[in-house]
Amino acid sequence: MKDAGTWNPLWNGLEELDPEWAEQYMTATMQPYESGILSPQVVQMLCIAIDASCTHLYEPGVRRHVRAALELGVTTQEILEVLKIATTVGIHAFNIGLPILQEESAAARSVDPT
């Protein structure tokens, strides 16, 4: 996960406290990315929903997954629908996700105007 850039710095030290559990957890969380059962687009959209949900509100994760989803061809409207679904857990998903979606969509358009 560190190599892939998905490591959360809040987890620093976890490997030292319980390396076996940390490895098992990290392996399990990477499984949806690697199994091929879900498309990479669906995995990214699920991650957006989780990171934007009011019980999680992990802004760096929302940003990373919005960026990755856009790079995979997911549309701004599709991501907006995911954020709408995440609001069923709490309206705060929009407070986190909407500004990020606007910023990242604008950045993606400036790189690739198509």
MDTraj code that builds the backbone (N, CA, C; nanometers):
import mdtraj as md
import numpy as np

residues = "MET LYS ASP ALA GLY THR TRP ASN PRO LEU TRP ASN GLY LEU GLU GLU LEU ASP PRO GLU TRP ALA GLU GLN TYR MET THR ALA THR MET GLN PRO TYR GLU SER GLY ILE LEU SER PRO GLN VAL VAL GLN MET LEU CYS ILE ALA ILE ASP ALA SER CYS THR HIS LEU TYR GLU PRO GLY VAL ARG ARG HIS VAL ARG ALA ALA LEU GLU LEU GLY VAL THR THR GLN GLU ILE LEU GLU VAL LEU LYS ILE ALA THR THR VAL GLY ILE HIS ALA PHE ASN ILE GLY LEU PRO ILE LEU GLN GLU GLU SER ALA ALA ALA ARG SER VAL ASP PRO THR".split()
xyz = np.array([
    [0.0826, -0.1188, 0.0000],
    [0.0000, 0.0000, 0.0000],
    [0.0873, 0.1256, 0.0000],
    [0.2005, 0.1184, 0.0677],
    [0.2912, 0.2334, 0.0656],
    [0.3402, 0.2578, -0.0757],
    [0.3775, 0.1515, -0.1462],
    [0.4266, 0.1651, -0.2829],
    [0.3188, 0.2184, -0.3766],
    [0.1939, 0.1799, -0.3519],
    [0.0828, 0.2218, -0.4376],
    [0.0334, 0.3620, -0.4031],
    [0.0831, 0.4180, -0.2934],
    [0.0408, 0.5514, -0.2525],
    [-0.0918, 0.5541, -0.1797],
    [-0.1368, 0.4380, -0.1319],
    [-0.2647, 0.4322, -0.0613],
    [-0.2479, 0.4193, 0.0896],
    [-0.1256, 0.4291, 0.1358],
    [-0.0969, 0.4172, 0.2796],
    [-0.1445, 0.5424, 0.3520],
    [-0.2156, 0.5245, 0.4608],
    [-0.2610, 0.6351, 0.5445],
    [-0.1554, 0.6586, 0.6521],
    [-0.0977, 0.7778, 0.6594],
    [0.0066, 0.8030, 0.7593],
    [-0.0413, 0.7831, 0.9027],
    [-0.1723, 0.7834, 0.9234],
    [-0.2243, 0.7561, 1.0570],
    [-0.1952, 0.6122, 1.1002],
    [-0.1601, 0.5273, 1.0039],
    [-0.1297, 0.3877, 1.0338],
    [0.0168, 0.3666, 1.0701],
    [0.0987, 0.4712, 1.0600],
    [0.2405, 0.4560, 1.0936],
    [0.2540, 0.3979, 1.2337],
    [0.3404, 0.3027, 1.2498],
    [0.3608, 0.2369, 1.3789],
    [0.2816, 0.1085, 1.3937],
    [0.1767, 0.0919, 1.3130],
    [0.0943, -0.0289, 1.3212],
    [0.1766, -0.1539, 1.2950],
    [0.2640, -0.1454, 1.1953],
    [0.3476, -0.2609, 1.1613],
    [0.4381, -0.3011, 1.2774],
    [0.4828, -0.2020, 1.3534],
    [0.5704, -0.2314, 1.4664],
    [0.4947, -0.2960, 1.5818],
    [0.3704, -0.2527, 1.6038],
    [0.2925, -0.3045, 1.7162],
    [0.2400, -0.4455, 1.6909],
    [0.1953, -0.4727, 1.5693],
    [0.1420, -0.6052, 1.5363],
    [0.1626, -0.6317, 1.3875],
    [0.2854, -0.6672, 1.3488],
    [0.3162, -0.6817, 1.2060],
    [0.2324, -0.7883, 1.1358],
    [0.2013, -0.8963, 1.2030],
    [0.1237, -1.0026, 1.1382],
    [-0.0174, -0.9549, 1.1065],
    [-0.0836, -0.8925, 1.2036],
    [-0.2190, -0.8429, 1.1806],
    [-0.2179, -0.7332, 1.0748],
    [-0.1201, -0.6443, 1.0823],
    [-0.1114, -0.5358, 0.9852],
    [-0.0994, -0.5909, 0.8437],
    [-0.0176, -0.6918, 0.8246],
    [-0.0009, -0.7519, 0.6916],
    [-0.1303, -0.8176, 0.6443],
    [-0.1985, -0.8892, 0.7342],
    [-0.3248, -0.9533, 0.6975],
    [-0.4303, -0.8498, 0.6591],
    [-0.4367, -0.7433, 0.7363],
    [-0.5340, -0.6373, 0.7079],
    [-0.5041, -0.5713, 0.5737],
    [-0.3802, -0.5360, 0.5509],
    [-0.3438, -0.4688, 0.4267],
    [-0.3680, -0.5591, 0.3056],
    [-0.3404, -0.6877, 0.3200],
    [-0.3669, -0.7831, 0.2122],
    [-0.5163, -0.7897, 0.1834],
    [-0.5974, -0.7948, 0.2882],
    [-0.7425, -0.8020, 0.2707],
    [-0.7975, -0.6760, 0.2055],
    [-0.7462, -0.5595, 0.2442],
    [-0.7998, -0.4361, 0.1864],
    [-0.7580, -0.4177, 0.0408],
    [-0.6508, -0.4788, -0.0001],
    [-0.6064, -0.4676, -0.1394],
    [-0.6784, -0.5665, -0.2311],
    [-0.7436, -0.6668, -0.1754],
    [-0.8075, -0.7723, -0.2540],
    [-0.9064, -0.7192, -0.3568],
    [-0.9956, -0.6246, -0.3230],
    [-1.0878, -0.5759, -0.4260],
    [-1.0176, -0.5073, -0.5438],
    [-0.9026, -0.4467, -0.5182],
    [-0.8267, -0.3820, -0.6256],
    [-0.7654, -0.4864, -0.7195],
    [-0.7289, -0.5995, -0.6651],
    [-0.6495, -0.6975, -0.7393],
    [-0.7272, -0.8165, -0.7922],
    [-0.8484, -0.8401, -0.7396],
    [-0.9210, -0.9622, -0.7757],
    [-0.9752, -0.9611, -0.9181],
    [-1.0074, -0.8445, -0.9701],
    [-1.0676, -0.8365, -1.1024],
    [-1.2172, -0.8625, -1.1024],
    [-1.2751, -0.8903, -0.9868],
    [-1.4191, -0.9156, -0.9805],
    [-1.4965, -0.7868, -1.0082],
    [-1.4538, -0.6780, -0.9453],
    [-1.5129, -0.5468, -0.9711],
    [-1.4204, -0.4708, -1.0644],
    [-1.4783, -0.3926, -1.1511],
    [-1.3949, -0.3112, -1.2398],
    [-1.3206, -0.2069, -1.1559],
    [-1.2067, -0.1603, -1.2027],
    [-1.1355, -0.0552, -1.1294],
    [-1.2216, 0.0692, -1.1075],
    [-1.3100, 0.1004, -1.2026],
    [-1.3976, 0.2156, -1.1877],
    [-1.4923, 0.1971, -1.0697],
    [-1.5504, 0.0773, -1.0582],
    [-1.6437, 0.0494, -0.9486],
    [-1.5697, 0.0536, -0.8149],
    [-1.4513, -0.0032, -0.8092],
    [-1.3728, 0.0003, -0.6853],
    [-1.3479, 0.1444, -0.6429],
    [-1.3092, 0.2294, -0.7372],
    [-1.2831, 0.3694, -0.7029],
    [-1.4101, 0.4403, -0.6555],
    [-1.5223, 0.4130, -0.7209],
    [-1.6473, 0.4770, -0.6798],
    [-1.6911, 0.4300, -0.5409],
    [-1.6699, 0.3037, -0.5105],
    [-1.7004, 0.2558, -0.3753],
    [-1.6100, 0.3227, -0.2720],
    [-1.4830, 0.3379, -0.3067],
    [-1.3895, 0.4041, -0.2147],
    [-1.4281, 0.5493, -0.1921],
    [-1.4761, 0.6162, -0.2970],
    [-1.5234, 0.7540, -0.2808],
    [-1.6394, 0.7561, -0.1816],
    [-1.7345, 0.6657, -0.1992],
    [-1.8504, 0.6618, -0.1102],
    [-1.8090, 0.6379, 0.0343],
    [-1.7161, 0.5488, 0.0546],
    [-1.6705, 0.5186, 0.1905],
    [-1.5970, 0.6377, 0.2504],
    [-1.5016, 0.6930, 0.1756],
    [-1.4207, 0.8025, 0.2292],
    [-1.5013, 0.9306, 0.2492],
    [-1.6066, 0.9519, 0.1686],
    [-1.6882, 1.0724, 0.1816],
    [-1.8002, 1.0567, 0.2839],
    [-1.8274, 0.9344, 0.3282],
    [-1.9379, 0.9135, 0.4212],
    [-1.9108, 0.9825, 0.5547],
    [-2.0178, 1.0238, 0.6208],
    [-2.0029, 1.1026, 0.7438],
    [-1.9380, 1.0242, 0.8564],
    [-1.9359, 0.8947, 0.8458],
    [-1.8691, 0.8161, 0.9502],
    [-1.7207, 0.8014, 0.9241],
    [-1.6744, 0.8493, 0.8095],
    [-1.5331, 0.8366, 0.7742],
    [-1.4696, 0.9728, 0.7463],
    [-1.5250, 1.0481, 0.6524],
    [-1.4801, 1.1833, 0.6190],
    [-1.3290, 1.1944, 0.6055],
    [-1.2736, 1.1091, 0.5203],
    [-1.1286, 1.1086, 0.4990],
    [-1.0980, 1.1831, 0.3696],
    [-1.0722, 1.3128, 0.3819],
    [-1.0520, 1.3997, 0.2663],
    [-0.9394, 1.3542, 0.1745],
    [-0.8217, 1.3150, 0.2270],
    [-0.7172, 1.2698, 0.1341],
    [-0.7596, 1.1484, 0.0513],
    [-0.8376, 1.0594, 0.1112],
    [-0.8857, 0.9428, 0.0371],
    [-0.9871, 0.9803, -0.0686],
    [-1.0799, 1.0719, -0.0348],
    [-1.1777, 1.1173, -0.1340],
    [-1.1039, 1.1770, -0.2532],
    [-1.0080, 1.2620, -0.2265],
    [-0.9333, 1.3272, -0.3342],
    [-0.8600, 1.2241, -0.4202],
    [-0.7915, 1.1311, -0.3541],
    [-0.7148, 1.0293, -0.4274],
    [-0.8060, 0.9444, -0.5150],
    [-0.9219, 0.9039, -0.4601],
    [-1.0109, 0.8158, -0.5357],
    [-1.0887, 0.8913, -0.6434],
    [-1.1242, 1.0185, -0.6205],
    [-1.1873, 1.0985, -0.7261],
    [-1.0898, 1.1136, -0.8419],
    [-0.9670, 1.1472, -0.8095],
    [-0.8646, 1.1639, -0.9140],
    [-0.8473, 1.0333, -0.9924],
    [-0.8363, 0.9214, -0.9199],
    [-0.8170, 0.7916, -0.9861],
    [-0.9384, 0.7553, -1.0712],
    [-1.0582, 0.7808, -1.0193],
    [-1.1792, 0.7494, -1.0955],
    [-1.1848, 0.8309, -1.2243],
    [-1.1545, 0.9604, -1.2148],
    [-1.1537, 1.0439, -1.3354],
    [-1.0512, 0.9944, -1.4357],
    [-0.9355, 0.9538, -1.3877],
    [-0.8320, 0.9013, -1.4774],
    [-0.8757, 0.7717, -1.5446],
    [-0.9627, 0.6950, -1.4774],
    [-1.0134, 0.5696, -1.5341],
    [-1.1328, 0.5921, -1.6263],
    [-1.1751, 0.7174, -1.6420],
    [-1.2850, 0.7469, -1.7322],
    [-1.4209, 0.7607, -1.6668],
    [-1.4261, 0.7542, -1.5343],
    [-1.5525, 0.7770, -1.4649],
    [-1.5881, 0.9243, -1.4846],
    [-1.7141, 0.9521, -1.5120],
    [-1.7542, 1.0904, -1.5387],
    [-1.7808, 1.1659, -1.4087],
    [-1.7776, 1.2973, -1.4209],
    [-1.8110, 1.3833, -1.3076],
    [-1.9509, 1.3525, -1.2576],
    [-2.0451, 1.3317, -1.3498],
    [-2.1831, 1.3011, -1.3116],
    [-2.1929, 1.1679, -1.2369],
    [-2.1174, 1.0670, -1.2803],
    [-2.1193, 0.9389, -1.2095],
    [-2.0667, 0.9553, -1.0675],
    [-1.9597, 1.0318, -1.0514],
    [-1.9047, 1.0545, -0.9172],
    [-2.0038, 1.1337, -0.8324],
    [-2.0711, 1.2303, -0.8940],
    [-2.1723, 1.3060, -0.8215],
    [-2.2826, 1.2141, -0.7699],
    [-2.3236, 1.1164, -0.8517],
    [-2.4258, 1.0204, -0.8073],
    [-2.3765, 0.9387, -0.6879],
    [-2.2493, 0.9011, -0.6895],
    [-2.1915, 0.8287, -0.5757],
    [-2.1963, 0.9156, -0.4506],
    [-2.1620, 1.0430, -0.4642],
    [-2.1678, 1.1337, -0.3492],
    [-2.3105, 1.1501, -0.2988],
    [-2.4072, 1.1500, -0.3909],
    [-2.5477, 1.1570, -0.3504],
    [-2.5856, 1.0348, -0.2672],
    [-2.5394, 0.9183, -0.3110],
    [-2.5676, 0.7956, -0.2353],
    [-2.5031, 0.8029, -0.0974],
    [-2.3801, 0.8540, -0.0923],
    [-2.3098, 0.8635, 0.0356],
    [-2.3819, 0.9562, 0.1327],
    [-2.4622, 1.0497, 0.0810],
    [-2.5331, 1.1414, 0.1710],
    [-2.6412, 1.0713, 0.2515],
    [-2.6797, 0.9530, 0.2094],
    [-2.7785, 0.8819, 0.2902],
    [-2.7212, 0.8491, 0.4277],
    [-2.5901, 0.8472, 0.4386],
    [-2.5254, 0.8284, 0.5683],
    [-2.5149, 0.9632, 0.6398],
    [-2.5071, 1.0702, 0.5652],
    [-2.4995, 1.2043, 0.6233],
    [-2.4662, 1.3069, 0.5171],
    [-2.5270, 1.4218, 0.5282],
    [-2.5105, 1.5278, 0.4289],
    [-2.3667, 1.5782, 0.4219],
    [-2.2865, 1.5522, 0.5229],
    [-2.1489, 1.6012, 0.5249],
    [-2.0639, 1.5423, 0.4124],
    [-2.1100, 1.4362, 0.3504],
    [-2.0371, 1.3803, 0.2362],
    [-2.0227, 1.4848, 0.1260],
    [-2.1246, 1.5674, 0.1074],
    [-2.1155, 1.6733, 0.0068],
    [-2.0174, 1.7817, 0.0490],
    [-2.0123, 1.8119, 0.1784],
    [-1.9187, 1.9144, 0.2262],
    [-1.7749, 1.8769, 0.1930],
    [-1.7451, 1.7486, 0.1965],
    [-1.6107, 1.6995, 0.1656],
    [-1.5969, 1.6713, 0.0164],
    [-1.6905, 1.5978, -0.0386],
    [-1.6748, 1.5454, -0.1740],
    [-1.6993, 1.6436, -0.2869],
    [-1.7979, 1.7335, -0.2732],
    [-1.8314, 1.8226, -0.3834],
    [-1.7183, 1.9190, -0.4189],
    [-1.6571, 1.9891, -0.3219],
    [-1.5449, 2.0765, -0.3590],
    [-1.4285, 1.9994, -0.4220],
    [-1.4039, 1.8794, -0.3736],
    [-1.2961, 1.7981, -0.4308],
    [-1.3310, 1.7593, -0.5736],
    [-1.4546, 1.7170, -0.5966],
    [-1.4974, 1.6804, -0.7317],
    [-1.4835, 1.7989, -0.8267],
    [-1.5237, 1.9176, -0.7820],
    [-1.5112, 2.0365, -0.8660],
    [-1.3644, 2.0670, -0.8963],
    [-1.2799, 2.0636, -0.7944],
    [-1.1367, 2.0912, -0.8128],
    [-1.0717, 1.9896, -0.9063],
    [-1.0966, 1.8615, -0.8800],
    [-1.0315, 1.7569, -0.9586],
    [-1.0854, 1.7523, -1.1014],
    [-1.2144, 1.7787, -1.1207],
    [-1.2709, 1.7823, -1.2556],
    [-1.2103, 1.8970, -1.3353],
    [-1.1955, 2.0130, -1.2699],
    [-1.1333, 2.1274, -1.3370],
    [-0.9881, 2.0965, -1.3716],
    [-0.9172, 2.0319, -1.2792],
    [-0.7774, 1.9955, -1.3047],
    [-0.7686, 1.8955, -1.4191],
    [-0.8596, 1.7993, -1.4237],
    [-0.8587, 1.6992, -1.5305],
    [-0.8878, 1.7643, -1.6650],
    [-0.9785, 1.8603, -1.6675],
    [-1.0104, 1.9302, -1.7926],
    [-0.8919, 2.0133, -1.8399],
    [-0.8163, 2.0690, -1.7463],
    [-0.7022, 2.1523, -1.7868],
    [-0.5884, 2.0684, -1.8430],
    [-0.5809, 1.9412, -1.7994],
    [-0.4785, 1.8509, -1.8507],
    [-0.5230, 1.7904, -1.9830],
    [-0.6481, 1.7473, -1.9899],
    [-0.7025, 1.6845, -2.1097],
    [-0.8361, 1.7502, -2.1418],
    [-0.8402, 1.8466, -2.2317],
    [-0.9620, 1.9231, -2.2572],
    [-1.0736, 1.8454, -2.3248],
    [-1.0572, 1.7157, -2.3530],
    [-1.1633, 1.6397, -2.4210],
    [-1.2662, 1.5909, -2.3245],
])
top = md.Topology()
chain = top.add_chain()
for i, resn in enumerate(residues, 1):
    res = top.add_residue(resn, chain, resSeq=i)
    for name in ("N", "CA", "C"):
        top.add_atom(name, md.element.get_by_symbol(name[0]), res)
traj = md.Trajectory(xyz[None], top)
